Amino acid sequence: MEGSGPKTRSFYMNSILSLLMFFDPFFIAPFRMVSSPATGYLLGTAILALQCFILGDLSAMGVKFLNRKYLRKIQKEMDRNHHLSEKALMMGDKESYKAVNRQALDAFGHSFSLGGAVFCVSIWPMPFALAWMNLRFSDAPLELPVSIPLLGNSIHYFGSFLLIYIAVRITGSAIIGRLPWYSELTARLAGKKDSPSFHGFNF
């Protein structure tokens, strides 16, 4: 039984490696779309980051969908406490105001914790993307045209992917956030809209 731990870890590592090698032709294709190595690297990394963003966002929406009743309950509780605190403040009832605020903070804490969990779900593809990039680019850093402070003349795959992923995530969130159907769907999943259905789907 003493060797079961290393054997189990070895099994999982081999399984992940096999999975990465299975998807390798799909992942590497965008990197070979142009002849310039630097341009191909940037294009391929951007597409890989976009895939991570889309898959992560879909996963986060799935978690919200599965927890939609709980999210709606928390949102209603927060709205209720907000209205009660405003009413208590207008009436000058400090004790009631403090009591309601404590309840509101408790509800906010639950909402914040779940929000953190959803965010973690949204970035789950990143470790797998980085593991694949390690297989492909661990010994081939991106050469920069100029020397940049703290980076020098080259940047490791981890740093380049992280910077590009952040840019893709910010841009992608800004774009899809402007789509009416997406905004409506996320609002319903978060319990911020009291409508029973969305394009035929019950929530």
MODELLER restraints for C-alpha pairs under 7 A, 6 or more apart:
rsr = mdl.restraints
at = mdl.atoms
rsr.add(forms.Gaussian(group=physical.xy_distance, feature=features.Distance(at['CA:20:A'], at['CA:132:A']), mean=6.07, stdev=0.5))
rsr.add(forms.Gaussian(group=physical.xy_distance, feature=features.Distance(at['CA:30:A'], at['CA:43:A']), mean=6.80, stdev=0.5))
rsr.add(forms.Gaussian(group=physical.xy_distance, feature=features.Distance(at['CA:30:A'], at['CA:44:A']), mean=4.68, stdev=0.5))
rsr.add(forms.Gaussian(group=physical.xy_distance, feature=features.Distance(at['CA:31:A'], at['CA:40:A']), mean=4.57, stdev=0.5))
rsr.add(forms.Gaussian(group=physical.xy_distance, feature=features.Distance(at['CA:31:A'], at['CA:41:A']), mean=5.35, stdev=0.5))
rsr.add(forms.Gaussian(group=physical.xy_distance, feature=features.Distance(at['CA:31:A'], at['CA:43:A']), mean=6.41, stdev=0.5))
rsr.add(forms.Gaussian(group=physical.xy_distance, feature=features.Distance(at['CA:31:A'], at['CA:44:A']), mean=4.22, stdev=0.5))
rsr.add(forms.Gaussian(group=physical.xy_distance, feature=features.Distance(at['CA:32:A'], at['CA:40:A']), mean=5.92, stdev=0.5))
rsr.add(forms.Gaussian(group=physical.xy_distance, feature=features.Distance(at['CA:33:A'], at['CA:40:A']), mean=6.45, stdev=0.5))
rsr.add(forms.Gaussian(group=physical.xy_distance, feature=features.Distance(at['CA:34:A'], at['CA:40:A']), mean=5.40, stdev=0.5))
rsr.add(forms.Gaussian(group=physical.xy_distance, feature=features.Distance(at['CA:38:A'], at['CA:142:A']), mean=6.87, stdev=0.5))
rsr.add(forms.Gaussian(group=physical.xy_distance, feature=features.Distance(at['CA:45:A'], at['CA:161:A']), mean=6.29, stdev=0.5))
rsr.add(forms.Gaussian(group=physical.xy_distance, feature=features.Distance(at['CA:46:A'], at['CA:164:A']), mean=6.14, stdev=0.5))
rsr.add(forms.Gaussian(group=physical.xy_distance, feature=features.Distance(at['CA:49:A'], at['CA:164:A']), mean=6.91, stdev=0.5))
rsr.add(forms.Gaussian(group=physical.xy_distance, feature=features.Distance(at['CA:49:A'], at['CA:165:A']), mean=4.95, stdev=0.5))
rsr.add(forms.Gaussian(group=physical.xy_distance, feature=features.Distance(at['CA:49:A'], at['CA:168:A']), mean=6.69, stdev=0.5))
rsr.add(forms.Gaussian(group=physical.xy_distance, feature=features.Distance(at['CA:50:A'], at['CA:168:A']), mean=6.25, stdev=0.5))
rsr.add(forms.Gaussian(group=physical.xy_distance, feature=features.Distance(at['CA:52:A'], at['CA:125:A']), mean=5.32, stdev=0.5))
rsr.add(forms.Gaussian(group=physical.xy_distance, feature=features.Distance(at['CA:52:A'], at['CA:126:A']), mean=6.25, stdev=0.5))
rsr.add(forms.Gaussian(group=physical.xy_distance, feature=features.Distance(at['CA:53:A'], at['CA:169:A']), mean=6.18, stdev=0.5))
rsr.add(forms.Gaussian(group=physical.xy_distance, feature=features.Distance(at['CA:56:A'], at['CA:121:A']), mean=6.57, stdev=0.5))
rsr.add(forms.Gaussian(group=physical.xy_distance, feature=features.Distance(at['CA:56:A'], at['CA:122:A']), mean=3.90, stdev=0.5))
rsr.add(forms.Gaussian(group=physical.xy_distance, feature=features.Distance(at['CA:56:A'], at['CA:123:A']), mean=5.48, stdev=0.5))
rsr.add(forms.Gaussian(group=physical.xy_distance, feature=features.Distance(at['CA:56:A'], at['CA:124:A']), mean=6.43, stdev=0.5))
rsr.add(forms.Gaussian(group=physical.xy_distance, feature=features.Distance(at['CA:56:A'], at['CA:125:A']), mean=6.35, stdev=0.5))
rsr.add(forms.Gaussian(group=physical.xy_distance, feature=features.Distance(at['CA:57:A'], at['CA:122:A']), mean=5.29, stdev=0.5))
rsr.add(forms.Gaussian(group=physical.xy_distance, feature=features.Distance(at['CA:59:A'], at['CA:121:A']), mean=6.51, stdev=0.5))
rsr.add(forms.Gaussian(group=physical.xy_distance, feature=features.Distance(at['CA:59:A'], at['CA:122:A']), mean=6.18, stdev=0.5))
rsr.add(forms.Gaussian(group=physical.xy_distance, feature=features.Distance(at['CA:60:A'], at['CA:118:A']), mean=5.49, stdev=0.5))
rsr.add(forms.Gaussian(group=physical.xy_distance, feature=features.Distance(at['CA:60:A'], at['CA:121:A']), mean=5.67, stdev=0.5))
rsr.add(forms.Gaussian(group=physical.xy_distance, feature=features.Distance(at['CA:60:A'], at['CA:122:A']), mean=5.11, stdev=0.5))
rsr.add(forms.Gaussian(group=physical.xy_distance, feature=features.Distance(at['CA:63:A'], at['CA:118:A']), mean=6.86, stdev=0.5))
rsr.add(forms.Gaussian(group=physical.xy_distance, feature=features.Distance(at['CA:64:A'], at['CA:189:A']), mean=5.86, stdev=0.5))
rsr.add(forms.Gaussian(group=physical.xy_distance, feature=features.Distance(at['CA:64:A'], at['CA:190:A']), mean=6.92, stdev=0.5))
rsr.add(forms.Gaussian(group=physical.xy_distance, feature=features.Distance(at['CA:65:A'], at['CA:189:A']), mean=5.87, stdev=0.5))
rsr.add(forms.Gaussian(group=physical.xy_distance, feature=features.Distance(at['CA:68:A'], at['CA:189:A']), mean=5.43, stdev=0.5))
rsr.add(forms.Gaussian(group=physical.xy_distance, feature=features.Distance(at['CA:68:A'], at['CA:190:A']), mean=6.52, stdev=0.5))
rsr.add(forms.Gaussian(group=physical.xy_distance, feature=features.Distance(at['CA:68:A'], at['CA:191:A']), mean=6.84, stdev=0.5))
rsr.add(forms.Gaussian(group=physical.xy_distance, feature=features.Distance(at['CA:71:A'], at['CA:190:A']), mean=5.59, stdev=0.5))
rsr.add(forms.Gaussian(group=physical.xy_distance, feature=features.Distance(at['CA:71:A'], at['CA:191:A']), mean=5.78, stdev=0.5))
rsr.add(forms.Gaussian(group=physical.xy_distance, feature=features.Distance(at['CA:72:A'], at['CA:190:A']), mean=6.24, stdev=0.5))
rsr.add(forms.Gaussian(group=physical.xy_distance, feature=features.Distance(at['CA:72:A'], at['CA:191:A']), mean=3.89, stdev=0.5))
rsr.add(forms.Gaussian(group=physical.xy_distance, feature=features.Distance(at['CA:74:A'], at['CA:107:A']), mean=6.16, stdev=0.5))
rsr.add(forms.Gaussian(group=physical.xy_distance, feature=features.Distance(at['CA:74:A'], at['CA:111:A']), mean=6.69, stdev=0.5))
rsr.add(forms.Gaussian(group=physical.xy_distance, feature=features.Distance(at['CA:75:A'], at['CA:191:A']), mean=5.98, stdev=0.5))
rsr.add(forms.Gaussian(group=physical.xy_distance, feature=features.Distance(at['CA:75:A'], at['CA:192:A']), mean=6.73, stdev=0.5))
rsr.add(forms.Gaussian(group=physical.xy_distance, feature=features.Distance(at['CA:77:A'], at['CA:107:A']), mean=6.86, stdev=0.5))
rsr.add(forms.Gaussian(group=physical.xy_distance, feature=features.Distance(at['CA:78:A'], at['CA:104:A']), mean=5.80, stdev=0.5))
rsr.add(forms.Gaussian(group=physical.xy_distance, feature=features.Distance(at['CA:78:A'], at['CA:107:A']), mean=6.18, stdev=0.5))
rsr.add(forms.Gaussian(group=physical.xy_distance, feature=features.Distance(at['CA:78:A'], at['CA:108:A']), mean=6.98, stdev=0.5))
rsr.add(forms.Gaussian(group=physical.xy_distance, feature=features.Distance(at['CA:81:A'], at['CA:100:A']), mean=5.91, stdev=0.5))
rsr.add(forms.Gaussian(group=physical.xy_distance, feature=features.Distance(at['CA:81:A'], at['CA:104:A']), mean=5.59, stdev=0.5))
rsr.add(forms.Gaussian(group=physical.xy_distance, feature=features.Distance(at['CA:84:A'], at['CA:100:A']), mean=6.86, stdev=0.5))
rsr.add(forms.Gaussian(group=physical.xy_distance, feature=features.Distance(at['CA:85:A'], at['CA:97:A']), mean=5.15, stdev=0.5))
rsr.add(forms.Gaussian(group=physical.xy_distance, feature=features.Distance(at['CA:85:A'], at['CA:100:A']), mean=5.87, stdev=0.5))
rsr.add(forms.Gaussian(group=physical.xy_distance, feature=features.Distance(at['CA:85:A'], at['CA:101:A']), mean=6.69, stdev=0.5))
rsr.add(forms.Gaussian(group=physical.xy_distance, feature=features.Distance(at['CA:88:A'], at['CA:96:A']), mean=6.12, stdev=0.5))
rsr.add(forms.Gaussian(group=physical.xy_distance, feature=features.Distance(at['CA:88:A'], at['CA:97:A']), mean=5.28, stdev=0.5))
rsr.add(forms.Gaussian(group=physical.xy_distance, feature=features.Distance(at['CA:89:A'], at['CA:97:A']), mean=6.19, stdev=0.5))
rsr.add(forms.Gaussian(group=physical.xy_distance, feature=features.Distance(at['CA:130:A'], at['CA:158:A']), mean=6.79, stdev=0.5))
rsr.add(forms.Gaussian(group=physical.xy_distance, feature=features.Distance(at['CA:133:A'], at['CA:157:A']), mean=6.81, stdev=0.5))
rsr.add(forms.Gaussian(group=physical.xy_distance, feature=features.Distance(at['CA:137:A'], at['CA:157:A']), mean=6.33, stdev=0.5))
rsr.add(forms.Gaussian(group=physical.xy_distance, feature=features.Distance(at['CA:138:A'], at['CA:157:A']), mean=6.77, stdev=0.5))
rsr.add(forms.Gaussian(group=physical.xy_distance, feature=features.Distance(at['CA:141:A'], at['CA:154:A']), mean=6.04, stdev=0.5))
rsr.add(forms.Gaussian(group=physical.xy_distance, feature=features.Distance(at['CA:141:A'], at['CA:155:A']), mean=5.52, stdev=0.5))
rsr.add(forms.Gaussian(group=physical.xy_distance, feature=features.Distance(at['CA:141:A'], at['CA:156:A']), mean=4.74, stdev=0.5))
rsr.add(forms.Gaussian(group=physical.xy_distance, feature=features.Distance(at['CA:141:A'], at['CA:157:A']), mean=6.04, stdev=0.5))
rsr.add(forms.Gaussian(group=physical.xy_distance, feature=features.Distance(at['CA:142:A'], at['CA:154:A']), mean=5.33, stdev=0.5))
rsr.add(forms.Gaussian(group=physical.xy_distance, feature=features.Distance(at['CA:142:A'], at['CA:155:A']), mean=5.25, stdev=0.5))
rsr.add(forms.Gaussian(group=physical.xy_distance, feature=features.Distance(at['CA:142:A'], at['CA:156:A']), mean=6.45, stdev=0.5))
rsr.add(forms.Gaussian(group=physical.xy_distance, feature=features.Distance(at['CA:143:A'], at['CA:153:A']), mean=6.03, stdev=0.5))
rsr.add(forms.Gaussian(group=physical.xy_distance, feature=features.Distance(at['CA:143:A'], at['CA:154:A']), mean=4.34, stdev=0.5))
rsr.add(forms.Gaussian(group=physical.xy_distance, feature=features.Distance(at['CA:143:A'], at['CA:155:A']), mean=6.71, stdev=0.5))
rsr.add(forms.Gaussian(group=physical.xy_distance, feature=features.Distance(at['CA:144:A'], at['CA:153:A']), mean=5.11, stdev=0.5))
rsr.add(forms.Gaussian(group=physical.xy_distance, feature=features.Distance(at['CA:144:A'], at['CA:154:A']), mean=5.11, stdev=0.5))
rsr.add(forms.Gaussian(group=physical.xy_distance, feature=features.Distance(at['CA:146:A'], at['CA:153:A']), mean=6.10, stdev=0.5))
rsr.add(forms.Gaussian(group=physical.xy_distance, feature=features.Distance(at['CA:147:A'], at['CA:153:A']), mean=4.51, stdev=0.5))
rsr.add(forms.Gaussian(group=physical.xy_distance, feature=features.Distance(at['CA:176:A'], at['CA:182:A']), mean=6.60, stdev=0.5))
rsr.add(forms.Gaussian(group=physical.xy_distance, feature=features.Distance(at['CA:177:A'], at['CA:183:A']), mean=5.84, stdev=0.5))
rsr.add(forms.Gaussian(group=physical.xy_distance, feature=features.Distance(at['CA:187:A'], at['CA:193:A']), mean=5.88, stdev=0.5))
rsr.add(forms.Gaussian(group=physical.xy_distance, feature=features.Distance(at['CA:196:A'], at['CA:202:A']), mean=5.72, stdev=0.5))
rsr.add(forms.Gaussian(group=physical.xy_distance, feature=features.Distance(at['CA:196:A'], at['CA:203:A']), mean=5.70, stdev=0.5))
rsr.add(forms.Gaussian(group=physical.xy_distance, feature=features.Distance(at['CA:197:A'], at['CA:203:A']), mean=5.69, stdev=0.5))
